[in-house]
Amino acid sequence: MSRKEHLSKWWETITYGDGRKYSRFIAWLFLDSFVASLPSSVLMCAVYLLLALILDCTQAYEQKPFLVLTGILLVQTIIYALVRRKSYLDICVGHVSAQQNEKLRIGDKLKTLPMGFFADHDAGELSTLLMRNYEEIENLSSSIVANGTVIGIRLLIALVVMSIFSVKMTLAMFIVIPLAIPFAVMSYRCIAHTSAELIAIQQQTAANVLEYTGGITTLQAYDRTGESFSKLKDSFAKLRDDSKRQEKAGGAVAMYGRAILFSGIAIVMGFGAYLLSAGEITPFFYIMCLLAALQVYEPIMQLFVFVVSMARMNHCVDKLTALKEEKELDVTQPAKTAEHSNISFKDVHFSYNGTDEVIRGLSFDIPEKSSVALVGSSGSGKTTVARLLTRFWDIQSGVISIGGVPITAMTQEHLLSKISMVFQDVYLFRDTIEENIRIGKPDAAHEEIVRAAKAAACHDFIMSLPDGYDTMIGEGGSTLSGGEKQRISIARAILSDAPIVFLDEATASLDPENEVLIQRAIDELVKNKTVLVIAHRLQSVMGLDNIIVLDGGKITEQGTHEGLLKLGGRYAALWNEQQTEGNWKLS
């Protein structure tokens, strides 16, 4: 990426994709800063007049100039109130609105990405990027515009005023700035060089924290909490060491630059004394220059803080830009909709890494309102087939279609509206039970949610809770049992009323009582639907219309339960193994 393109992406990120609106913010900030700087300029004028009186005893005191300055301050107060109100509304309210819109755009972007993206980027990396790193960009994008404008105005006023009285003193005051700039550049490079590594450590630490909190029950069971969980402890230690190393590297260089700027005061004092002795400047102008020097160097020193922040933000901008440019799932235009729910796989080939195929020339059909199971040993490709149907990944070749329409010709929203999914591992959000069920149909009324809950055999246990449907549940559904979570998941699927139902062995690890309740709920869910089941326990799919046996990503057998047993092939072997395991007991 060229420097020009990089700057363009950087500007687009800190302006939240709306540079034109941000230019208006800057214009109002400029006016706001100009009006806000008037009091200091007026006070400098007042000091100038007073010094003139003190140093020139023959000069008579006149009240008029001070009254004029007082009037200017009063007018400035009124103008500042009006300008500040407008700039506040434009900057603060508009800035927050721009942030919100940008985050919503990123959320929409994430919805269009294939699951392969999330497989390559763990939760810690994404949470750090979208929260911590984005917060850094937000803070800098607001402060660099506001404070940068103030600094620019103050320097401009100082430069103009000083130049009127003495060009030599002006040059003496600003001569140290070019000497300090190289240190700012070096500080930027030092921070930028270590930022990528530091952000990677932050992401890893965030991932370890999520892993630690998510697996706290297991860790407690094996006495691995606290410092004994070395993985988390080591990541915190590395984060601390890397943060200290970055501060030492970039911060030390920046301090040298700030020291050079401080030396400018000594230069102004010494050179001013020389000009005073030579009669080129007056005593009160010399004093004014000393006062102005403090006003000039202080804001310039703030630029070093911005340089460090910009260096840290630069990598964040690159990461966000990379996210925005991630390849989305392509949709053949114009997008189409499927009227029917029959499913077809035609010569489908798929590989997760692009080389090792896990699905090899797979072809099968599922008629509308029929039920089909995918069975096979672990690694045979069952789950992959289901994920390809929902287009969590794109295939390398072949065609997958629903109702005769290739899924690549459907929008992701339309495709997923055709499918209700019930997984073995249910995830519930930290919200009320009602809102967790409503995910199946966002605009559902309370009565619809109750009907779905009754159909899923979970209404009674919900009503037994203290707040009923308004009961808050823990993250991931941690406050509910496995059977309760599964029934809420089925209620969610019933509410969505999609024509295709995908079941990932919803009763595989439940106790007999819950299994009976959930089987009844599933029977309600699959009425008049096209059903695809990933089966681990063959006993649960005996009555389905067709059973497809997968091995190594290929179909080895298919047929009814009775027909496959008579065939005596792979299915019969799996059946016999499970029947034998069912008789196993601890002796």
N, C-alpha and C positions, 0 to 999 in steps of 0.2 A: 504494500500500500504506500503510495507516494505521500510526502509531507502534506501536500494540499488536501488530499483525500482524508488523511488522518485528522487534520484540523477541522475539516468539514464534519466528520463523524463526531469529533469531540464537541463541536458547537451544537450539533443536533442533539447530543445526549444531554448536555447541561441546560439546553433550552427546551427539553422535553418534546422535541420534534416540531416546535412552533417558533422558529427564529423571528418571524415577523412580529408576533405578539410580544416576544421578549425584547425586541428593538424598541417597542413602545414603552416597555417597563424601564429600559435604560434611559430613554429620553426624559421620562418623569423623574427618575432618580437623579439625573444630571441637574434638572431644575431644582429639585428638592435639596440636593447637596449645595448648589450655588446659593440658594436662599439661606440655608442653614449655616453657611460659612460667613455670611455677612456680619453677624455680631462680633466675631473675632477680628474681622477687618476694621469694623467701626471702632472697636476698642483700641486697636493698634493706632488708628488715627487720633483717638483721644489722648493716648499716651504720647504720641508725637507732638501734639499741641501743648501738652503739659510740660514735656521736656524742653520745648522751645521757650516757654515762659521761664522755666527754672534756670536754663543756661543763658538766657538773654534777658537780663534784669531791666533793660530799657524798654522792652516790649510790654505794652499795656494789655491787661487781661480783657478779653472780649467774650461776652456770654453767647453771642450769636452762633459761632461755630459749634459750640457744645449743644445748643438747642437744636441745631440742624441735625447733629448726630443722634440726639435723643429722638427726634422725629423720625429719622431713618429707621431706628430700632423699633419704634412703635409700628410703623408701616410694615416693617419686615415681619413683626409678630403676626399681624393679620394675614399677610400674604403666605407666610409659612404655614399657618393653620389651614388655609385653603389648599395649598399645594400638598401639604402633608396628608390631608384627608384623601385627596385623589391618588397620591402615590401609594398610600397604605392600602387602599382598596385594590388598586391595580396590581401592586406587587405582592402583598400578603395573600389576599383572597385569590387573585389570579394565579399566583404561584402555587398555592395549594390545589386549585382546580387543575392546573397543568400537571402537577404531580399525580393527582388522582387519575386523570385521563391517560397518562403515560403508563401507570401501573395496570390499568384496565387493558391497555393495548398489549402489554406484556402477558397478561393473563390470557387474552385471546390468542396470542402467539403460541403459548404453551399448549393450548388445546389443539393446535394444528400440527404439533410435532409428533413423530412416530414414537412408540414406546422404546425403540432402540436408543433414542436420545436420553431417556430417563435411566436406562440400563447403564449408560456410560457416565452419567452424572448423578452421584449419590445425593441424598437429602441434605447432608451437611454442606456440600458445595452450592446447591441451589438456594438453600436458606441463607447462607452467607452472602451470596450474590444479590439476592432480591431484598435482603433486609439490611445487613451491616454495610455492604458496599454501596447499595443504593442510597443509604442514609448519608454516607460520606459525600456522594455526588450532590444530594439535595442541599447539604449544609454549605458546600463550597459554591454551588451555583447561585445560592442566595447571597452569601457573604461576599463573594468576589465581585458581584455586580454592585452591591450596595457600598461596601467599603472601598472598592477600587474606584468608584466614581467620586467618593468623598476625597480620597487621596489625590486623585487627578485634579480636582477643583482647587484644593489647597495649594498644591504645587504650582498650578497655573497662576493663581493670584499672587503667590510669593514671587514667582519669576517676573511677572509684569511690574509689580510694585518696586521690587529691588532694582530692576533694570532702569526704571525712571530716574532713580537717584544715583546709582553707580553700577556701571557694567562690570567694572573690575571686582567689586565685592560680590556681585552676582556670580561671576565665574569662580571666585574663590569658594563660594558656598556650594556650588554644584560640581566642583572638580573631583570630589571624592566619589561621586556616584558611578562614573565609568570604572573606577578602581574596584568598587564593590560588586559590580555586575558579574565578573568571572566567578566569584565565590558563590553567587546565587545559582549560576549555571552548574557549577560543580556539585553544589548541594542537591540540586534537582536530579542530576545524573546518579548520585550516590543513592538517593531515596528510590528513584525509579528502578535502579538495578536490583535492589533488595525487595521491592514491593511485591513482585510476582511470587517470590519464595515465601514472603510473610503471609500473603493472602492464601497461598496453598496450605500453609500451616493452620491458619484460621479456619479454613474449610475442613481440614482433617480433624481439628479439635471439635468443631461443631458436630461433625459426623460421629465422633466418639462420645460426645455428650448425649446425642440422640440415642445412640446404641446403648449407652449406660443406663439412661432413664427407662428406655423401652424394655431392657432385659434385667431390671433391678430385682425382680422376683427370683430369677435364676441365679443371679449373683449372690443374693442373700442366702439362697439354699446351699451354695458352695462356699460361703464365707469369703466372698471376693469383693465386698463393698469397700468403700473408702480408699485408702492408700494402697490396699492390697490389689486393687484393679490397676495394675501397672500401666496398661495401655493408655488409660485416661490420664494418669499421673504424668507419664512421659510426654504426652502431647501438650499438656499445660506447661511443663518445664521447657519444652522446645519453643513454644509460643513466647514464653517470657524471655528466653535467651535471644531469639531472633528479633524481638521487639527492641530489646536493649541494644543489640548490635546495630540495628537500623538507626536508632536515635544517636548513637555514638558516631556513626559514620556521617550521616547527613547533618545532624545537629551541630557537630563541631565545626564543620566547614561553614555553615551558616553563621555561627558566632564570630568567625573571623571577618566575614563581610560586615556584620553589625558593628564590630570594633572599628573597622575602617570608617564607617559612617560617623561613629562617635568622634573620630579624630578630626572630622570636618569642622566641629565646633572650635577645636583648638586652632585650626587653620584660619577660620574666620576671625577668631580673636586676635591672633598674631598678625595676620595680613591687615586687618582693620586698624590695629595699633600703628602699623607702618604708614598706612594711608593717612591716618589722623595726624601723625607727626609731620608728614609731608604736606599737610594742609589741603589734601584732596577731598577729605570728608569732614563733616562737622561732628562734634562730640555726641550730640543727640542722635544723629544718623548712625553713629557707631553703636550706640546703645540699642537702637532699633534693629540693627543687623544681628546683634547677639540674641535679642528676643525672637527675631524671625527664624534664626538658625534652629532653635528648638522646635518651632512650628513646622519646619521643613523636614528635618531628619527623622522626627518621630513617625510620621506616616510612611516614609520610605522604608523604615525598619519593618513596618507591617507587611511590606511586600515580600520579605523573606519568609514570613509565616505562610503567605499565599503560595510561594514557590514550593515549600515542603508539602502543603496540602495538595497542590496540583500534581506533584510527582506521585503522591499516593493515589490520587484519583485517576491518574492516567491509565493504570492497569485496570481499574474498575470499569472505566469507559470502554477499554478494549474488550473486556469480558462481556459487558452488556451489548456491545456492538456485535460480537460473535453470536450471542444469543438471538439478537434480532435478525441476523443473516442466516440462521440455521435453516436448512432446507425443509420446507413444509411438505406434507403429503399432497401430492399433485392430484387435482381433480380434472378429468377430461371435460372440456367445455363443449357445448353447454351441459351443466349438471343435470342429471336425470333422477327421477324418483321411481321406486319399485312399487307396483300395485299388488304383487303377490309375494308369498313368503317361501317358495321353494328355493332350495340351496343347491348350487352346483360348483364342484371343483373340477377343472379340466387341465390335466397335465401340469400340475402345479409343482414348481421347483423353488426351494427356499434354503438360504444359508444365513446364519446370524453374522458371520464374519466375511461373507462374500466368497469363500472358498470351500469350506466343508459343508456339504448339503445335509440338512436334517430332514427335509421333505424331498422325495425323489419321484417326480412324475405321478403325483397323486391325482386320481380321478374318481369321483363318486357323486351321486345325486341323492338329495333328500326331498321327496315329494312334499307338497304343501300339506300341513296338518298331520304329518307322520312323525314318528319318533325313532331316532337313531342314536346308538351308543358307539363311542370310540373306546376300545379297550386295547390293552397291550402292556408289556412290562415297562418299567421305568426307563425313560429315554427313548421310547418308541416314536414319539412325536405327537401324542394325543393333545397335550396342552398347546403345543405350537400350532396345530391345525385350528384350534378354537381362537387363538390370538390372531391368526391370519384372517379368519372370518370377520373379526371385529376391526381389522386393519390396524392392529397395534404395530405391525410391521408390514412392509411392502414385499411382495414376492419378486423373485428374479425373472421368472417366466411362467406362462400359463394364465388362466383366467378363473377368478372366483366371482360368482354372480349370485344375486338374490332376486327372485322374480324375473329372471332373464336379463337383469341389468348388472353389468360389471360393477363391483364395489368401488373401483377407481373412478367411475363416472358419477358417484354419489358424493354429496358433501358429508363430512364426518358427522354432522348433526343429524342428517337424515338417516345415515347408516345406523348409528347407535339408537335412533328412535325405533328402529325395526327390531331391536334385540334387547331382551331383558336378561340380565346375568345374575346368577347366584353362585358365589364362590364358596369353597370349603372354609377359607380363612376370611371371615367377614370383618370389614373395617367400618366402624361407626364414628361419626364426628362428635366432638365435644360440644353438644347442643342438646336440645330437648328431643325426646323420643319422636314427637310429632314432626319436627323439622327433619329428623333423620329419615323418616318414612317419606316425607314430602319430596325428597330428592328424586323419587321415581316420577313425580309429576309436580313441578314447581308451583303451578297455579291451582293445585287441588284444594278443595274446601275441606273443612274439618270432618264433615260427614263422610266424604269419600275416603279419608284416611282411616276413619273408624271402620268402615266397611271392609277395607283392605286388611286391617289388623284382625278383624273377626275371621275373615277368610283364611288368614295365615295362622290362626289359632294362637294369637298373642294378645288379644284384647283383654282377656281375664287377668293375665299377670301384669299388664300395664295398669289396669284399674286398681290393682292391689298396691301399687306404689303410692307414696305419700302425695305426689302431685300429678298422678295419672299421666296423661299425654304430655304434660308440661314438665315432667321430671327430667332434670339435667343428667346426662350420662358422661362418664369420664372419657378421655381421649382414647379412641380405638374401641370404645365400648367396655372399658376395663371394669366398670361397676356391674356388668351383667354377666350371666353365665353363657357358656357356649351355645346352648340350645336357645336361650332367649335372643341372643344376637342373630342367630340363624333365622329365627322366625321373623324378626324385624326386617332382615334382608329380603325374605320372601314377600313380606307385606309391601316392601318397596317395589319389588318386581311386579306384584299383582297390580299395584297402583299404576305403574307405567303402561300396563296392558299392551305390550309390544307383541306382534304376531309370531316372533321367534323367541324361544326360551333356551338359554344356554345354562346347563347345570354342571358345576364342577364337583360332583359327588358330595352333595350337601349333607348327607347323613353318614359320612365315612367314620367320624370319630365321636359319635354321640352315644349317650346311654340309651337303653331300650325305651324308656318312657318318652324322652325327647324325640327319639327316632320315629316313634309312632305318630306323635303330634306333627312333626315336620313332614312326614310322608303324606299325611292328610293335607297339609298346606300345599305341598308340591302338586298333589292330585288336583287341587283347586286351581293352581297356577297354570298347569299345562293343558287345561281343557280347550279344545279347538285351536291348539297352537302347533307350530312346527317346533319340534324339540330335539336338541342336540345335547347329549350327556357324555361327559368324561367319566368313565366308570373305573373305579379301583376295586370295588367289591362287585363281582359278577352277579351275585344273587340279587342285586338291586335293579338289574336291567333284563331280567329273564323275560319279561312280558313286552319288551319293545318290538317295534316293527322290523328293525334291522340292526344287526350288530356288526361293526366293522373292526376287524383285528389288524392292528398296525405293528410293524416290526421294522426298525431301521428306516422309518419314514416312508414305508411302502405298505400297501394293503396286501396281506397274505391270505386272508379269508374274510368272507362276509356272509351273513344269513341270519336266520332266527336262532334262538337259543337251542332248540331241539335239533335243528339241522346241523349246527356246528358241533354239537356233542356227537352226533352220528358220524360226522366227518372224521373225528378222531385226530384233529390237527392241533395247532397251537392253542386255540381257545379251549379245547377239551383238556389240554395239559394244564392250563392256567386254572380251570375250574377244579380239577382234581387236586391241585396244590392248595387252593383255598379251602376246599372241603377238609383236607387233611389238617391244615392249620386251625380250622374251626374246632377240631377235636383235641387240640393241644391244651395241656394243663400243667400247672406247676406242681411237681412232686416233692 
